[in-house]
Amino acid sequence: MKKEVLQELKELNLTDSQREKLTKLEKALDTEKKDHDKQKKKRNRKMDSPSFLHGTVEHFLQKNRKTNKK
């Protein structure tokens, strides 16, 4: 959505100063997206790892055992 708004702003009749600010904003937005994608990829890799899955299953089983004992 941010990119769509940015594109609409680019279509306006802007001064050089406004166009420069818009370019800086676009670069910042690109950096933000790259960082977000990098973090998302890192989270997905962690969640797919066998140790994460094993830990999650083990946690669930321990919680389930405690619940069944009551």
Backbone bond lengths (Angstrom), bond angles and torsions (degrees), N, CA, C in turn:
res aa  C-N    CA-C-N  psi(-1)  N-CA   C-N-CA  omega(-1)  CA-C   N-CA-C  phi
1 M - - - 1.436 - - 1.539 110.34 -
2 K 1.323 116.20 -39.26 1.456 119.70 179.22 1.523 110.64 -60.27
3 K 1.326 115.80 -40.88 1.470 120.46 179.98 1.530 110.86 -64.24
4 E 1.311 116.35 -37.94 1.469 120.19 179.52 1.532 110.52 -63.49
5 V 1.312 115.79 -43.67 1.467 120.43 179.21 1.523 109.51 -65.11
6 L 1.306 116.43 -40.94 1.458 121.48 178.45 1.528 110.77 -60.02
7 Q 1.323 116.39 -42.97 1.466 120.26 179.19 1.528 111.18 -63.87
8 E 1.320 116.15 -39.63 1.468 119.56 178.63 1.525 110.84 -65.21
9 L 1.326 116.65 -39.37 1.458 120.20 178.41 1.529 111.43 -65.00
10 K 1.319 116.13 -35.64 1.466 120.41 179.69 1.525 111.76 -63.50
11 E 1.308 116.35 -28.12 1.459 121.29 -178.43 1.530 112.59 -76.61
12 L 1.332 116.59 -14.45 1.459 120.31 -179.83 1.526 111.05 -75.40
13 N 1.313 115.60 159.86 1.459 121.23 176.40 1.529 107.37 -80.27
14 L 1.335 117.63 101.53 1.458 122.36 -174.56 1.528 111.46 -111.16
15 T 1.314 114.18 152.80 1.465 118.98 173.27 1.526 108.13 -75.77
16 D 1.326 115.85 167.82 1.464 119.93 178.97 1.524 111.18 -59.89
17 S 1.299 116.40 -40.25 1.462 121.40 179.67 1.535 111.00 -64.00
18 Q 1.317 116.35 -43.95 1.469 120.70 179.00 1.527 110.89 -65.96
19 R 1.324 116.27 -39.72 1.467 120.43 178.94 1.534 110.39 -65.04
20 E 1.327 116.73 -37.78 1.464 121.60 178.35 1.528 110.56 -64.79
21 K 1.319 116.80 -43.83 1.469 121.41 177.61 1.531 110.57 -62.42
22 L 1.313 115.19 -39.61 1.465 120.25 179.17 1.530 110.65 -65.02
23 T 1.316 116.54 -39.26 1.471 121.00 178.07 1.527 110.22 -64.15
24 K 1.335 116.89 -43.22 1.469 120.69 177.43 1.525 110.84 -62.27
25 L 1.310 116.14 -40.46 1.458 121.16 178.46 1.529 110.53 -63.76
26 E 1.305 116.30 -40.91 1.464 121.17 179.12 1.532 110.58 -63.22
27 K 1.324 116.87 -42.81 1.468 120.48 178.61 1.518 110.63 -64.08
28 A 1.327 116.94 -41.70 1.466 120.97 178.36 1.527 110.53 -63.21
29 L 1.313 116.40 -39.52 1.461 121.52 179.12 1.533 110.68 -65.64
30 D 1.317 116.69 -40.88 1.467 120.54 177.25 1.533 110.92 -62.26
31 T 1.321 115.69 -42.69 1.465 120.40 178.68 1.527 110.53 -63.51
32 E 1.318 116.25 -43.11 1.461 121.40 178.49 1.527 110.63 -59.57
33 K 1.320 116.82 -43.48 1.463 120.95 -179.73 1.533 111.09 -65.77
34 K 1.325 116.77 -42.44 1.469 120.16 178.67 1.519 110.58 -61.15
35 D 1.336 116.65 -43.93 1.464 120.52 178.56 1.525 111.10 -62.76
36 H 1.319 116.13 -42.27 1.465 120.72 179.15 1.529 110.64 -62.76
37 D 1.323 116.30 -45.90 1.468 120.33 179.70 1.523 111.46 -62.85
38 K 1.334 115.94 -38.74 1.458 120.97 179.49 1.530 110.44 -64.33
39 Q 1.341 116.98 -44.79 1.457 121.05 178.67 1.525 111.67 -64.84
40 K 1.320 115.72 -39.76 1.469 120.42 179.56 1.528 110.16 -63.82
41 K 1.323 116.34 -43.16 1.461 121.05 179.35 1.522 110.24 -63.21
42 K 1.329 116.15 -40.45 1.459 121.37 179.25 1.528 110.67 -63.69
43 R 1.342 116.69 -44.82 1.472 120.77 178.31 1.525 111.04 -61.84
44 N 1.324 116.28 -43.09 1.463 119.92 -178.60 1.522 111.01 -64.47
45 R 1.336 116.69 -39.91 1.464 120.13 178.36 1.524 110.03 -63.72
46 K 1.334 116.19 -41.72 1.463 120.29 -179.44 1.523 110.30 -64.23
47 M 1.313 117.10 -43.16 1.462 120.76 -177.45 1.524 111.69 -69.50
48 D 1.323 117.34 -26.17 1.460 120.66 179.58 1.521 112.82 -85.38
49 S 1.323 117.21 -10.18 1.461 119.70 -176.33 1.526 110.04 -70.75
50 P 1.326 116.38 145.09 1.472 120.26 179.56 1.522 112.69 -59.51
51 S 1.338 117.54 -37.08 1.466 119.18 -178.19 1.530 111.09 -66.31
52 F 1.329 117.07 -37.63 1.468 120.16 177.80 1.522 109.89 -65.53
53 L 1.322 116.14 -45.60 1.464 120.01 -179.65 1.518 111.02 -63.70
54 H 1.313 116.43 -42.20 1.468 120.66 179.40 1.529 109.70 -62.40
55 G 1.340 116.71 -45.23 1.465 120.95 179.35 1.516 112.20 -61.25
56 T 1.321 116.70 -40.25 1.456 121.37 179.89 1.524 110.87 -66.79
57 V 1.311 116.49 -44.19 1.471 120.81 179.33 1.528 109.53 -64.95
58 E 1.331 116.14 -43.11 1.461 120.05 -179.86 1.533 110.84 -62.39
59 H 1.308 117.20 -42.32 1.468 121.49 178.00 1.534 110.34 -60.93
60 F 1.307 116.53 -45.06 1.457 120.94 179.60 1.532 110.87 -61.63
61 L 1.334 116.44 -44.26 1.462 120.00 -178.93 1.531 111.32 -64.06
62 Q 1.337 116.92 -41.41 1.465 120.03 178.95 1.517 111.03 -63.62
63 K 1.327 116.37 -43.20 1.455 120.79 179.10 1.523 110.06 -63.82
64 N 1.317 116.30 -41.06 1.455 121.66 -179.44 1.537 110.83 -65.72
65 R 1.328 117.02 -39.02 1.470 121.23 178.58 1.528 110.67 -63.17
66 K 1.350 116.01 -42.70 1.464 120.72 179.60 1.532 110.43 -63.64
67 T 1.313 116.89 -40.15 1.455 121.58 -179.41 1.533 110.64 -66.28
68 N 1.332 116.54 -40.21 1.465 121.39 -178.40 1.523 112.31 -70.22
69 K 1.343 117.70 -27.58 1.465 120.74 -179.56 1.515 111.96 -72.25
70 K 1.315 117.72 -25.15 1.477 121.33 -176.51 1.483 112.34 -74.68
